[in-house]
Amino acid sequence: MSTTAFILIVFSALMHAFWNLLVKSSHHKTVFIWWMFAISGSMFNIYLLLRPEPFPVPDLKVLALALGGSVCFVLYHLFNGRSYRTGDLSIAYPLSQTSMLYVPIWGAFLLKESLSPVGAFGILLVLAGAYVVQLPSLGSADILRPFRNLGNQSVQFALAAGFIYSVGSILDKMGVMTYSPLYFTHLMVCCMFVLMTGNLIRPGYRGKVREEWQKSRWLILLSGPVMMSSFLSFRFGLQMAPVSYAVPVRQVSLLIAVLIGVLFLGERCGRIRFTACSLILAGVFLIRIG
């Protein structure tokens, strides 16, 4: 992985953890995510209108990849929002990032990517960190607790988010390899916004769009550029790096999320979660050199 790709993906991880904090701090989380896309999409449209070159016409393959990836990422956001309702950020967020368990498999079979032994061991360390972060202690009585937590609804939604994200990542990689990352990101943001709007027109969300704006206006305005930075930096980095490495490297956002959860949100088990993040960072380092 090149240094430029590595820096872009790590920056994306920082922005990714930041906007997840904003979602966690919001009132109606699904509505807040819709507002994030409304703001970031508006910024994107204005930027593209000011660019001198014309919008390149996408073919049917690019449109299909953008739509498929959008469906996956919309589900990822919805599952994350459900998980954050009852779960700690420093547990729910790492579990929702378990996509790196599946991405190397998809990358090997669908994109013919290969892993070096050092890179593969780094991915295993990232997975170990994602497991340890769920432990209340390192005692023998708690070592199997993550498996017992599988009945917890917050854990279930977080794990579902991780799986569906892995599928979207592969479609994302295929898209940016055949079409400009800038314009592919724009297609995805537009598709995701339309899908989320379709979800919010249901009767259960009546009145909540205005209510969320009134309660979280400044968070919403901040979330737009943060999300846009995360989206664009990741896709430009993804264009330059194998997806089997890019997605695990982005998991440095786990450390950021745990730091935020423990230091700013008062969540417990800080020592264990920092240990887990040390494993994740060690894994990211091995992926970088492997």
N, C-alpha and C positions, 0 to 999 in steps of 0.2 A: 504493500500500500504506500503510495507516495505521501510525502510530507503535506502537500497541499490538500489532498483528499482527507488525510487524518485531521488536520486543523479544521477543515470545513465540517466534518462529522462531529468532532468534539464540540465545536461552537453550536451546532444544531442540537446536541444533547443538552447543553446549558439552557438554551431557549425552550427546549421541549419540557424540561423539568419546571422551568419558570411558569409556562402557561398552564401546566397541570396544577401548580400551586394556586394560580388565579381561579381555575375551575373549582378546586377544593374550597376556596374562600367564598364562592358565590352562593346564591340562595337556591334558585332553580337551575340545577347544573346542566340539564339538557338544553334549556332555553339559553343559558349563558354561552354554551358552545355554539349555538346557532348565531348568537350575536357576534361571537369571535369571527365566524366565517363571513358574516355580513360586513364587518369592518375591514377585515383583511382582503376580502374579495373586492370591495370598493376601491381600496388603495391600489390593488393589482390592476384593476381596469383603468384607473386614471394613469398609472405608470405606462401601461402598454399603449394608451392613446397618445401619449406624449413621445413615444419612440418613433423615429423617422421611418424605419423599415416596416413593410406590411406584415400582417399576421400570416405565417405559413399555413397553408391549407392542410389539415391532417387527413390521412387516409382512413379507411374503415378499421384497419388493424389498430391504429393509434387510438381512435375513438373507443373501440372495444376495450382496450387496455385501460384507458382512462376511466371508463364507466365501471369496469370490474374492480379496479383498484379503489375507486370512490365508494362503491358499495361496502368493500372490506373495511375501509377506514372510517366510514360513518358508523358501522357496527362497532368498531373499536372504540370510538368516542362514546357511543351510547352505553356500551358495557362498562367502560371506565366510569362514566357518570353514575351508573347504578352502584358500582363498587364503592365509590367515594361517599355514598350516602351514609354508610354504616362502618366503613373500614378506615383505619389510619392511613394517611398518605404514605408513611414510610414502610407499610406492608403492602397495601393495594397497588401502589405504583410499581415496585419491583416485580410483583407477580404478573402485572399486565405487560411487562417487558420480557416475558419468557419466550418471546418469538424466536430468540436465538437458538432455542432447542430444535426448532423445525427448519429454520432458514437454511442451514448448511445442507440438510437433506434435500430440500427443494432445489437449492442451487446446484447440487451434484447431479441430480436426476434430470432437471429441466434445462439448466444452463451449462451443464458440463464443466462446472467449476471444480477445482480440487483444493484440498487443504494440506498444508505442510504439517508434520508432527507437532512442531512448536505451536502453530496456529490452532490445531485441534485441541492441544492441551490447554491453551488459553481459553477456548470456548468452554471446556469442562470446568475451569476455575470460575468463569462467569456464572455457569449453572449452579455450581456449589454455593456461590455467594447468594444467588437468588433463593436457594433453599434455606441457608442459615439465617437470612434476614427475617424469616417467619418464626424463629425459635424464641420463646420467652427466657430460656436458659440453655446452657450446654450440657445439662445433666442428662443421665440416661432416660429419665422419666419423660423428658420433653423432646428427645431426639426424633421421635416419629410423629410429633405433633402436626407438622404440615400435612401428613396423610389423613390425620383425624379431622383437620380443618376443611377437608374437601366438602363436608356437608354444610359449611358456612356459606351463605349466599354471596357475601362480599368477595370471598375467595373464588367462588365459582365464576362470578362475572369477570374478575380480574384475569383468571386463567383463560377464559373464553376470549377476552380482549387480546391476550398474547397470541393465541392460535390464529385468530382471524387477521391480526396484524402481519403475521408471517406470510400468509397468502397474498395480502396486499403488497408486501415488500417485493415479492417476485414479479408481480404484474408491474409494479413501479419500475423495477430494474429493466424489464423488457421495454417499457415505454421510453425511458430516458436514453436507451441505447439506439432507438430508431427515430427519435424526435427530440427537438431542443428541450433541455430540462426546464428552461424558463417558461416556455409555452405549454409544456406538458403539465407543469404545476398549475398553470392558469386553468387548463381544461379540468383538472381534478378538483380544484377549489370550486369552480362553477358547478360541476356535477354534484359535489358534496353538499353545496348550499341548496341546490334544488331538492335533493333527497331529504335533507333536514327540514326544509320548508314543508315538504309533503307530510312529514311526521308531526309538525307543530300545528297543522290545521285541524287536527283531531279535537273534539270537544273538550277533552281533559286538559288541554293547554290554553283554553280560552282566558284571555286577560293576563296570562303570565308573562307574555313578551313585554308588555308595557311595564308590568310590575318589576321585572328583572332590570329593565333599563333604569327605572327610578331608584332601585336599591343598589345597583352595582355599576352605575354609569362610568365612573372613572376606571374601574377594573376592566370594563368592556373596551374602553378607548385604548387602554394600555395593551390589552390582549391582542389587538389586531396586528400591530407591527411585530410583536414578539412571535406570534404564530407564523407570520410571513417570513421572518428571519429563519425560523426553524425549518420551515418547508423548503425554502430555496437553497439554503446552505447544505441540507442533507441531500437534495437531488443532484446538485452539482458535484458533491462528493461521491455520490452513488455512481455517477457516470464514470468516475475515474477509478473506482475500486470494486473488487468482487463483492457481491451482496452478502456472501457467506462471512466476510470480514467486516463489512460496513455496519451491518445491524448489530453484531456484538460490540463493536467499538462505541457505538452510540449509547451503549448501556452505562457509560460513565455518568449518564444522567441519574442513575440509581443512587450514586453517592450524593449528588446534589439534592435529590429528593429526600434522602434520609437525613442529611444535614438540616434541611428546611423543617422536616417533621419533628426532629428532636430538639433543635435549638430555638425554633420560632413558634411551633405549634404545640410544644409541651408533650410530645408523644414519648412513650416509655421505651425501656430496653435499649438505651442508646449505645452501650458498650458492645452488645451483641450485633446490633445493626451496623456499627462502624467496623466490626470485625468482618462482617459479610461484605461490606463495601471494599475492604482491603483486598479480599479475594477477587472481587470484580475488577478492581483496578489492576491487580497483578495479571489477571487474565487479559485485560485490554492491552497491557504492555507487551505480553507475549504475542498477541495477535498483531500488534504493530510491527514487531521485529520479525515475526514469522511469515 
